[in-house]
Amino acid sequence: MKALILTASFLSIFPFPSRTIQLFFSFFKTLVGKEIAVELKNDVVLTGTLHSVDQYLNIKLTNVSVVNQEKYPQLTALKNCFIRGSVVRYVQINPNDVDTELLQDATRKEFSQVTGGEK
């Protein structure tokens, strides 16, 4: 399965991070109820259903499973979890769950507002 992968370092390429985070927040809200995988900075990878996301990009997952159960057996009983946004390395999303045209339009609009419409 191919996946759309979003990283925290991706946010650093934008000149106004707070506006960009708002764009990502709006994007993630459209994915509530979808299956995602979250890789943490400590190399743990969790999959689950996105239950909610907040303006700090904190993520709440339900129906959680650990990708490498042999390495992290203490996490096998985990069913729901809250993940602080600052510990997320990657978020993997099924490309079929993403409206790429809507995302591109929102990104263009945001870039246009930031640059004052210049190209």
C-alpha positions in Angstrom: 0.0 0.0 0.0 1.3 3.4 -0.9 0.9 6.1 1.7 1.0 9.8 1.8 3.6 10.7 4.5 3.6 14.0 6.3 6.5 15.0 8.4 7.1 17.7 11.0 10.1 19.0 9.1 7.8 19.6 6.2 6.3 22.4 8.2 9.6 24.2 8.5 9.7 25.1 4.7 6.8 27.5 5.1 7.5 31.1 6.1 4.7 31.4 8.6 4.5 28.2 10.6 1.5 29.1 12.7 -0.6 29.6 9.6 0.8 26.4 8.1 -0.1 24.4 11.3 -3.6 25.7 10.9 -3.7 24.4 7.4 -2.5 21.0 8.6 -5.0 21.0 11.4 -7.8 21.6 9.0 -6.5 18.9 6.7 -6.2 16.3 9.6 -9.8 17.1 10.7 -11.0 15.8 7.3 -9.3 12.5 8.1 -11.2 11.8 11.4 -12.6 8.3 11.2 -9.8 7.1 8.8 -7.1 4.6 9.4 -3.6 6.1 9.8 -0.2 5.1 11.0 1.9 7.3 13.3 5.6 6.9 13.7 7.0 8.4 16.8 10.4 9.9 17.3 11.3 6.9 19.5 10.7 4.6 16.4 7.4 3.2 17.7 4.8 2.9 14.9 1.1 2.8 15.9 -1.8 2.3 13.6 -5.4 3.1 14.4 -8.4 5.1 13.6 -8.0 8.9 13.9 -10.5 9.9 16.5 -9.5 13.6 16.9 -6.7 16.1 16.4 -6.2 19.5 18.0 -4.5 22.8 17.0 -1.2 21.5 18.4 -1.5 18.5 16.1 -1.9 16.2 19.1 -3.6 13.0 17.9 -6.1 10.7 19.5 -6.2 7.2 18.1 -8.7 4.4 18.7 -8.4 0.7 17.8 -4.7 1.0 18.2 -2.2 -1.7 17.2 1.6 -1.7 17.4 3.3 -2.5 14.1 6.3 -4.3 15.8 4.7 -6.2 18.6 7.8 -8.3 19.2 9.9 -5.3 20.0 7.2 -3.5 22.0 5.2 -6.2 23.8 4.2 -3.7 26.6 2.1 -1.8 24.0 0.0 -4.8 22.7 -2.8 -4.1 25.2 -3.1 -0.5 24.1 -6.5 0.2 22.5 -6.8 4.0 22.6 -4.1 6.6 22.9 -3.3 10.2 22.9 -0.1 11.3 21.1 1.5 14.6 21.7 2.2 16.3 18.4 5.8 17.1 19.3 6.7 13.4 19.4 5.4 12.6 16.0 8.0 11.8 13.2 5.6 10.8 10.4 2.0 10.3 9.8 1.1 7.8 7.0 -2.3 8.2 5.3 -3.9 6.1 2.7 -3.8 8.2 -0.5 -7.4 7.2 -1.3 -8.5 9.1 1.9 -7.0 12.4 0.7 -8.7 14.9 -1.6 -5.6 16.1 -3.3 -7.3 18.8 -5.3 -8.8 20.3 -2.2 -5.4 20.1 -0.4 -3.6 21.7 -3.4 -6.1 24.5 -3.6 -5.8 25.2 0.1 -2.0 25.2 -0.1 -2.1 27.6 -3.1 -4.5 29.9 -1.3 -2.3 29.9 1.8 0.8 30.6 -0.2 -0.9 33.4 -2.1 -2.0 35.0 1.2 1.5 34.7 2.7 3.3 36.1 -0.3 0.7 38.8 -1.1 -0.3 37.2 -4.4 3.2 37.5 -6.0 4.5 34.5 -8.1 
